[in-house]
């Protein structure tokens, strides 16, 4: 259990409580559920035969810790004679494989993918929990194995390239407890890392057989050993809870040094002692700091983040944490300390980082893992309860004063005064020198009290940060702005940055746009834009057709023909993009939603104004069930965009059709049949036929016979076209044609 081997702050009771949760003790003993909040759920075995080789499955079932050192899966068959143990393991393996909906498939490993995977494995953060496989550049040997690190030597015997790549792409699908987090890999990246991890001499395991003569016997073992207490399996009932026997003073059961007739977790004497202490003392009232420390240790956040003197990147793997901006120092390559996170960060921003993949350090190579909202739903609250932010009032400037304060702040931030933009990007535009965090994200991320305190004394909050102090001891260095009043200057800068993307550029930011052209293959650009919002994706095709996609809401938000995009970036960093030619603007609001009734108002994107520049509903559309899941490219470099609307997985691929036409194929995957509504158009809509509609220089053709709602929109004089999608269980798709007139 990696977190318990890190520099954690827990006492023996805390260690024991985590062990009880990680080992799944409450799955059998209901009495222990009160000690195992957030306990780990065992992997989903329903389709394990399509992921894991038969040989590995049999060996692992027979002796888990031999196959995977440090595994939390207990030995269940050690009481059997060796021959019978092997037969039991084989029969259980056959039983599990017989449940799979598909078979394990072989595929070759490409050396170029393996090389790319090697770089990714050693840079995106895998080495925080898994030992590096090779020396960092300039070193002679790789670090030796760290205690508590998770070994990967068994992977070539366990997975095929496809099954490992699929697991790395979405590990929460089969391990929902998130101890192996989602590293925000694209499908290509996941395949590259899988290629690297498997590109070694492997056992040439056999693919699953077509018949399973021992499956019935395996089911009997599965039920007899109470495997369903941890692993829910279709068609197998969950057994009743077992009484807790001799938890503190006996030698019976799992806590015996040599368990007989009970699961053997291969526990050390120290681990047994910690569990006994936790059981004997029972649940303890915990301070917010202690509850937070428990969560950070349980999920091994402390492998990358330091907080209040514990945790942080281990010396052995520190060199593997890299950056594109080395001049910014360790701040640009090591994940930030969490010592003041609750007082520093807005609650909504914490949610975006934890669950929506929000990031403001694109120069940092390591990625923030995604552990799943079900697992960390209380973490933002724990930070807030632990780190109370002092109340502070920053004035709201209006009218003439607002303009004066913003102009003063713009001067201060610019290159002629405090030169903030010499180290910070601004509104997606690169700094003339180093490109630190974009200043226009400040008010979205930070709490004003922390911001003010940080500007006055940066070193007190982030020791070693290269950020200079422009208001030492609360005194302004620039006495020629706003009368030298430090409070007014900082308040003005906050109000100026609070405008976000609407703030005027300070002096020193480069503004020359660069035109991009899709010549021989499709071209993709990601960044902010007026046509596709904060998380825009522009896709251009040879021949002149282009579209923009809003990844925040899942909406195809614009289409145009002609040139591709102009970008403000000067060859580094991601910035604003705008279509080269006049586009047809489509709605940027949430695209897919399940209406409760057909007259229900469509949930629209919250509006921000100059007077109210902060998003009034920052959790939109996450609170409505929408998630963007990234994209992957096919051999032709055409992207498939992946998103989620409630329980419906959506993949879509758009390609040119006839002249000035785009063909958009949207694929749906759902477990149960259900209705989903798709807001396809919004504006001045003219219906040409039952399946053709025109709006602002664009014609949309939908499949014949599709049920539609053409109704007045919230905006006066506008209409909205909503497609009613009656989705069957399993896979389905629709094809739409967009023609620029």
N, C-alpha and C positions, 0 to 999 in steps of 0.2 A: 504494500500500500504506500505509494510514493510520498504522499503528504506527511505520513508519520515518520518518514526517514529524512524529511527536510528539516530546516531550522524552525520547528513549530513551537508555539507557546503553551501547549496543553499539558495539564497534569495527568496523573495516572488514571483518574476517573474520566477525564476527557478522552484520553487515548482508548480506554475500554469502551466508552460509548460509541466512538467512531468504529472500532472493530466490530461491535455488535451490529452496527448498521451495514458495514461493508461486507460482512460475512452472511448477512441475511438471517440472523438468528431469529428475528421476529416472524419469519415466514413459517417456522415450526412452533415457536413459543410465543403466543400472543402476549404473555406477561411482559415480554421485553420490548414491545412496540413503543412504550413510553420512553425508552432509552435510545431509540433508533430513528429519530426524526430524519427524514430524507434518506432512508435506507436504500441501498443499492438494489435495483431490480435485476434479476438474472437475464441473460440474453434470450431473445426470442428464438425458439428451436423449430418453429413450424416449417421453415424452408431451409433448415441447416444443411440438408443433403445437397442443395443446389449451390452451397457456398464452400463447404468443407470436404476435404478428401475422406474417403471411407477409412483409409489406414490411420490418418491422424485422429479421426473421431473415435475409432476403437481404442487406440493407445491412450488418448486423453481420458476417456471414460474409465479405463482400467487404472491409471495412475496419473491424475491431473498434474501434480507438482513435478513429476518426472518429465512430462512433455513440455510444460510451461512453468518454469521455476517462478515461485511467487504467486501462482494462481490462487484465487479465493474459492475455487471449486473444491469441495472436500473429496477425499478418497472415500468411496462408498463400498468398495468391493474387497478391501484388504483382508476381511475376515474369511474370505473364500480361499480354498486351495488354488494354486497358480493356474492349473488347467481349467478349473471351473470359472475362475476370474476372467480368463481370456474368452471363454465361451459366453459368459454373461455380457462382457463388454461388446463382443461381436453382435450378440442378439439385440442389445439396446441400440447399437449403431444402425443395424438393419431396420429396426422399428422407426428410428428417427428419419432415416433416408427415405423410407417408404412414404413418409408424409410430404415430401418435397413435391412442388408443382412442376418443377423442371429439373433437368440433370446438369451436373457439373460439366463444363465445357473447357477444352484446352484451346489455347491460342498462343502464337509465338511472341517472343519478347524482342523488341527492336533495340539495338544498341544505342541509337540516338535518344530514344525515350528514356533508357536507363541512365544515360549521362545527365539529361535534364532532371530526372528524378533525384539523382545524387545531390545536385545543387539545391533543389527544393527541400529535401529531407534535412539538410544541414543548415538551412537558413530560415524556414518559416516558423520554427519553434518545436519541431519534433524532438530535438535533443534535450528539451527541458525535462521530458519524462523517459525518453529512450536514449541509451548511450550512443554517441556518435560512432559511425562505422569506419571513419577514417580521420586522419589528422587534419586540423585546420591548416589553411595555407601558411607555409613557413615553418610548421612544426614537423618533427621527425616521426612521432608516433601519435596514435589516437589515445585519448585518456583511457585509463583502466576503468573497468565496470564499477559504477557507483552503487552503494547499498541502496536498495529500494527501487532502482531503475527497472523498467519493464523490458525484459528481453524480447528479441524478435527473431532469434535463430530458428524458431520452429515454423516460421511463415512459409518457406518453400515446400515444406511437407504438408502444409495445411490448405493453402489456397491455390487457385489458378489466377492468372493475370486478371481475367474479367471479374472474378468474385472478390479479389482483394481490392481492385480498383473501385468496384461498386461500394464496398464497405468503407473505404477511405473517403469516398465522395459523400456518403450519408451514413455515418456510423450510428447515429441516433435511431435509425430505422430498426436495427436489430439489438442495439444496446441503449435503450431509452434513458438509462440513468446518467448518461453523459460522462462517465469516467474516461471514456475515449471520446473527446469532443470533436465537433465539426470544425475543421480548420479552414473553412471557406475556400476549399479547393475547387477549381473547375474540373469538369470530367477529364480534360486532357491532363491537367496537373495530377489528379488522382491516379490516372493510368501511368504517368511517368514515374511517380514515386513507387507504385506497385511494381513496375518493371525493374526499378533499381533494387528493391527489397527482395525480389525473386530471382534476380540475375546472378545466381551463384549455383554451384553444383547442387542439384536437388534429387530427392528420391522420386523415381518415375512411378508415382502411384497410379493405381488402376482407377478408371472411372467407375461410377456406381453401376452395379448389375441391374438387370431388368426384373429379376424376381428376388424375393426376400424370404427364404424359407424359415428364418429364425425370428421374423418380425413379431409373431404372436408371443413367442417366449420373451422377446425383448419388452413387449408391452407389460407382461406380468412382472418382470423385474422393475420396470419404470414405476409401476403402481406400488409394488411391494416396498421399494426403497423411498417412497414418498417424494420422488423427483418433482412431481407437479406442485409441491409446496413452493418451490422456487421458480420452476420453468412452466409457465402456463402453456398447455398444448391442446390444440383442438381435439375434442372427443375424449379428453382425460379429465376426470373430476379432481378437484383440488382436495387433498385429504384434510381431515380435521386437525385442529391444533393439538400439540402434544403438551403434557404437563411438564413444568420445569422441575427436574429432579436434581437434588444435591448441588445447587448452584454455587454454594460458597464454601462448603466444608468437606464434601465427598469427593470421590474420584470417578464417579459415574459420568457417563455421557461424553459430550464433545470436549469438555474441559479436562478430561483425564490426560495425563502425559502420553498414555498409550490406549486410546479409545478402543473398546471392543463392543460390537453391536451398535455402534453410533458413527455418525460422520466424523472423519478424521481430517481436520483442517491443517494439519502439520504446523501447529502453533508452537512458538517458542515459549519458554517458561515465563519470560517477561510479558508476553502477550496474554497468556493465561492469567497471570497475576492482575494485569490491568482490567481484564474482563470481569474477574471475580470482584475487584474493588467496585467497579461500576454497578454490578448487580447487587452487592451487599449494601452499598450506600443508597442506591436508587436514584431517581431523578433529582437534580439539584437546581435550585433557582439560579439563573445565570444572568449576569450583567449583559447589556448590549455588546460590550467589547468581547466578552467570552463567547456569545452566540456567533458573532461575526468571525472570530478566530476559528471556531469549529467549522464553519462553512468554508473558509479559505483553506483550511487544512484538508478537509474532506475532499475537495475538488482540486487540490494541489495548485491552487492559484499562487501559493507562496514559492513555487518553483521559478516564477518569473518576477513576481511583485514583492517588494519589501513593504512591511507595515510595522511601525512602532518598534523597530529593532529586530524583528524576526522575519525570516524568509529572504527572498532575493535570489538572483541568478547565482548558481554555484560557480566557484572559480574554475572548475574543470571545463565547463562549457561556455564560460563568458566570451571567449574569442569567437564563438560561432554566431553571436548576435551582431548583425551587421547593419549598415545604413548607407544610403545614397548621399547623405550630407555629413561626412565625418567631421567637418569643421564645427558642427554644433555640439560635439562632444558626446559623452555617454547618454545625454538626454535624448539623442536622436537614434540610439540603437537599443537601449535597455528599457523595457516597459516601465511606465511611471510608478513611483511609490504610491501606496494606498493609505498612507498615514493620515491624511486629511480628506480622503475622498468624499465623505459625506458632507463636509462643510464646503468643499471646493466645487463639486459638480452638481448640476441640477438633476433632480429626480428623473425627469423625462430623458435627459441625455444619458444617464446611467442605463435606463431601459433600452435606449437605442444601441448603446455599445454592447450590452449583454445579449440582446435578442434580435437586433436589426442590422448587425455588422457595421455600424457606424464607425468611422475612423477619421482622424485628423492628422495622422502622421504617415502619409504615404511613403515617406523616405525610410521608414523603419521596416526592415525585412521581416521580422517576426510578426505573426498575425495574432489577433485576439481570438482565442477559441470560442466557439459557441456551444454552450452546455445544455441548451434547451430551456424554455421558459418554465416547464413543469419542475425543473430541478432547482432553478435559482430565482424563482418568482419573488422571494422575500429578500433577496440580497440588497437591492436598492434601499429598502426600508431599514435593513440592518445597518447599512452605512450611515443613513440619516440619524438613526437612534444613537449610534456610537459617536458621531462627530457632529455635535450641535453647532450650527452656524450662528454667529452673533447677529442679532437684528440690525439692519442698517437701512437707511432711507437715502436713495439717490434721487435728487430732484427730477421731476419731469419738466423739461423745458418746452415752452410753446412760443409760437409767433416769432417775432423778431429776435427774441433772446435765443430761441432754438437755433436759428440760422447762425447767430454770432458764436454760440458755443461750439457748434459743429465745425465752423470754419477754423476756430482756434484749435480744436482737437485735430483737425486735418493737417494744420501746420505743424503741430507738435509731433504727430506720428510720421510726418514726411522726412525726406532726406536732409533738409536744411536745419532741422532742430534736433529732436531726440533720435531720429533715424531708426525708428522701430522697423521700418520696411527694409532695412539693410539685412535683417535676419528673419523676417516673416513674409510669407506670401500674403496677398491681399485680394480677396474676391476671386480666387482661382488664378490670379496672375502672379508670376514668379517675382521674387525679390531680385534686385541687381546683384546680390551677393549670395548669402545662404538662404535656404528656403525652409524656415521653421513653420510652425502651425499657422494656418491662415487666420489673420486677425478678425475677419468678418464672421467667424464662428464663435467669437468670444461670448456674447450674451446668450447664445443658444446653449453653451456648455457650462459656463461658470456662474457661481453665485456672486452677487456684487460685493459682499463683505470680504470674501476671499480674494477677489480681484483687486480690491483696493489695498488690502494688507500686503498682497504679493508685490504690487508695484512699488510700495514704499520700502519693502525689505525682501527682495527675492531670495536671498541666501537663507533666510530664516525658514522658508518653506521648502526650498529645493537646494540643499547644500551642494555646492559645486556647479550650479547652473551658470552658464555664461551670460545670462541676462543681467545687464548693468542696473544700478539703482539710480534712477533719475530724480528721486525724491528722498534722498538720504535723511533719516530721522524725521521724515515728514516735511522737509524743506525742499522747495522747488529749485532745480538747477536753472530753469529758464524763468528769470524774473521779469521778462519782457512780454509775457503772455498772461492775460487775465490777472494782472496785478501781482504775479508771482504767488498767487494763492494755490497751494498744492491741492487742497480739497476740490476747489473749482476745476482745476486742470484735470484731475482724475475723473471727476463727475462728467466733465465734458467729453473725455475720451470714451467713457462707458456709453454715454448717450449716442455718440457718433458711431461706435461699433455696434450698438444695439440695432442700428438700421439694417445690419446684415448686408445682403447683396445689393441693397439700394444705396449704400454709402458711396459717396464720391471718392475716386481714387486719390490718395495722397501723392505729393510730389515725389518722383523717383521710381514709381512703378512703370514698367514698360507696357505699352498698350498696343504695339503694332500687331495686327492680326495676321495669321498665317493661313493661306488657303490650302485645303487638302483636296485631293482629287482621287477618285477611284478609277484607276486606269485599266489594269489587266485582271484584277480580282476584287471582290468586295472589300470595303474598308470600314473599320469600326472606330468610333471615337466616343469615349465616356467622359463626362464632365457636366458642369452646370450649364443651363441654357434657359432662355426665356420660353422656348417652345416645349421643353421637356422637363423643366424643374431642376431641383438640386441634384437628382440622381439620373441624369439624362444619358441615353445611349443613342448615338446617331449611326446609321448604317447606310452606306452608299454603294451603288452597284455600277460597274462599267455600263455605259449607255445612258446614264443620267438620272435614273430613278433612285430616290433616297427616302428614308423615313426616320422619324425620331420616336423613341420609346421612353416613357416615364417609368423608371424602375421603382419609384416609390409607390405608384398606384396601379401599375400593370396596364397602363393605357398607351395605345398607339396614338401619339399626340400631334403628329404632323407628317405630311407627305409633300414632296416636291419633285420637280423634274428640271434638270439643268446641272449646275455645279453642285458640289457636295457641301462642305462647311468651311467657315472661317473660324480659326481658333486663336485665342490670345494666350500664347504660351512661350514663344521664343525658344523652342526646342527643348524645354525642360518643364516638368510639372504639368498638371492637368488644369485647364482653365475653361473659361466660357467658350461655348461654340454657338454659332448661328448659321442657318442655311445661307448658301451663296445666293440663291434665287428665292423669289417670293414663294412661301409654302402655303399649303392649305392647312389651317390650324384646326385640330380636332380637340376634344375635351381632354384635360389633364386629370380629371377626377378619377376616383376609383372605377375601374372598368368592370370588374366581376363582383357580384353581390347577390345574396339570396334574399329577395324581397319577401316580407311576411304576407303581403297582399299586393295586388296589382296596382292599387292607387297609392301605395306608400311612396313618400318623397325619396328620391335618390340621395344618398349621403354624399354631399359635395365637399371638395377640397376647401379647407378653411382659408378665408381671405385675410391677407395682411396689408396694412396701409402704412403710409408714412407716419401717421399718428400712432398706430399700433403695429410696430414692425415685428413683434414677437409672435410666433405661431400660437394661436389660442387653443389649438388641439394638436399638440405634437405627437400624440399616439395614433392619430389618423394616418394611414388606414389599418395599422396593426391591430387596433382594438376592434376592427370590423372583420378580422380574420384573414387579412391579406399578407403574404410574405413573398418577396422576390428571392429566388433561389439561384440566381446566377445564369450563366449561359455557357455553351460549348460550341466549337466550330467543327463543321464537317470537312471533308477533304477539299471542298471547293471554297473554304473560308466563309461559308454562310453560317451565321449564328442561329442556334436554337435557344430561345429565351425560355427560362423555366420559372414558374411562379406557383403560388398556392392560394386558393380561395376557400377558406374553411377546410373541409375535408376533401376538396377536389384538387388534384395535382394537374397543372396545366403546362404543356410544352407548346411553343408556337414557332413556326419557321416562315419567313416571308421572303419571296423571291420575285424577280421581274417576270411579268407575263408578256402580253402583247405590248406594243409601243405605248409608253406612258401609263403602264399598268403594273400594279403589284398584286401578287396572289399570296394571301395569308392563310396558312393552314394551322388550325388550332386543335391540339389533341388533348383530350380530357381522360383522366384516370381516377376512378372512384370506387370505393368498396361497395357502397349501396346506391341504388337508383335514387336520384333526387333531381330537383329543379334548380337551375342556376340562371341568373339573369346577367346579360351582357349589354352594357350601354355602348352601342356602336357609334352613334352620332349624336351631336347636340348642336343646335343652331337653327338656321332657316332651312328646313328640310322640305323637299318636294318629293312626293311618292310618284314614280313613273309607272310602276307595275307592281304586282304583289311581291316581287323580290328585287326591285331596283329602286334606288333612292338617290337624289341629287342634293348637294349642299355646297355652296361656295366654290364652284369650280371643280367639284369632285363627284364622281358617281360610284356608289357602292352597290354591288350585286351580291345577294345572299343566296343560300341554297333554296331551291323551290320547296314550298310546303312548310317552311319554317314559321313558327308562331311568333308574331311581333306585337309590341306595344308602341304605337306612335302617339305621343301625348304631349301636352304643354309642359315645358320645362319651368323651373323656378324663375329663371330670368324672363322678364316680360317680353312677349312677342317671339319667344324661342320655343323650339320643340326638341324632344329627345326620342331617339329610336332605340328601343330596348328589345333585344332578342331573347326569347324565352327558350332556354335550353333544357329539354327534358332528357337528362343524362341517364343512360342505363348503368347498371353495375359493370365494372370493368372498363374497357377502352372504348372511346368514341371520338369523332372529330368532325369539324365543320371547315368549309373552305369559302373564303370571302375574296372578292375581287374589287380593288380600288383603282379607278381610272381617273387620272388628272385630265380635265377637259381643256 
